Amino acid sequence: MINQLNQLEQQALSTIPNIEIESSLIEYKNTLLGKSGELTVILKWLKDLSGEDRGIVGKRANEIRDSLTLAFENQKDSIKRSVIESRMSNEKEDVTIPFSQNSGNIHPITKVQQEIEDTFRRMGFDIFESMQMTTEYLNFDAVNIPKTHPARDMQDTFWLEGNGNVLATQTSCMQNLIMKHEKLPIRAIIPGRVFRNEDVDATHDNTFYQVEGIVIDKNIGMGHLKFTIKTMLSDVFGKEVSIRMRPGYFPFVEPGVEIDFSCPFCDGNGCKICKGSGWIEFMGAGLIHPNVLKEGWLDPEVYSWFAFGFGLNRLVMIKYGIPDLRYFMNPDIRFLKQF
């Protein structure tokens, strides 16, 4: 039986290196080491041998099994290396081929956001990315919207499991953190993705984008706010626009204003974009409420600021004449190619 084992080992060790296909290697391994393999059958005969012979044959059989197992693993690795080397030599990519522009375009929201960020950088603003998940405190309490405040009913919030975590309903959730951790004076805009539990239609979505802006310094007034928004909108539309302010309510500013801008498509004469009024309703803004400053560890008797926030999706829709909010999430490449 020892001779039979030695012959099996010699034949296998001479055959294994010549197998070049992994599936064939596995098949051959099973004929030797599988449940019905030759070596396995020999091991089953051990029970019929005497005690001394059983020990000698069993030891030799285990040595051969280890030897063949190692040979199979080495050949398997060799086959894999050969496959990789073959692919590397045959599957070459010509990196000198001009890049095709047909693969897609920058999304219009990303494009306009980059334009807005460039404008604010020129005005000395820092850019902060808003959090998508935040706390109840930062999203509401820190911006003067306590639990009992009716404004909470205006925002259909996605509440997360745990203690007071939410998907951000507004980029204002960053205000408190910036006040506490950035050096004064502060000039910042905060673009980001926000979430509301809304039914999806042409003008509403449960996922959209906002841009928040804050300025904290001494002697800040409404004139600074008006100039800032006027400059941004003029850059976005590539022409001078006018700004008007109407009284408006927002819990984190006092006084609060609604900001409209003159229609850049009809120059204020009236068209279907502005519904014949010559003005387009745009955003909420105002001078920050003293409670918000105090919550950010700042003295409202010393510092003043303004804040504003607008929907980026809406601005993009106005600029490019996009009629349906749902187009922004449409994977059709033809939509992107328009921009």
Secondary structure as UniProt FT lines:
FT   HELIX           2..15
FT   HELIX           16..18
FT   HELIX           22..33
FT   TURN            35..36
FT   HELIX           38..44
FT   HELIX           45..48
FT   HELIX           51..90
FT   TURN            95..96
FT   HELIX           101..103
FT   HELIX           108..122
FT   TURN            123..124
FT   STRAND          126..127
FT   STRAND          133..135
FT   HELIX           136..139
FT   HELIX           141..143
FT   TURN            147..148
FT   HELIX           150..154
FT   STRAND          165..167
FT   HELIX           171..174
FT   HELIX           175..181
FT   STRAND          186..195
FT   STRAND          207..217
FT   HELIX           222..237
FT   STRAND          243..247
FT   TURN            251..252
FT   STRAND          253..262
FT   TURN            264..268
FT   TURN            272..276
FT   STRAND          279..288
FT   HELIX           290..295
FT   TURN            296..297
FT   TURN            300..302
FT   STRAND          304..311
FT   HELIX           312..320
FT   HELIX           325..329
FT   HELIX           333..336
FT   TURN            337..338
//
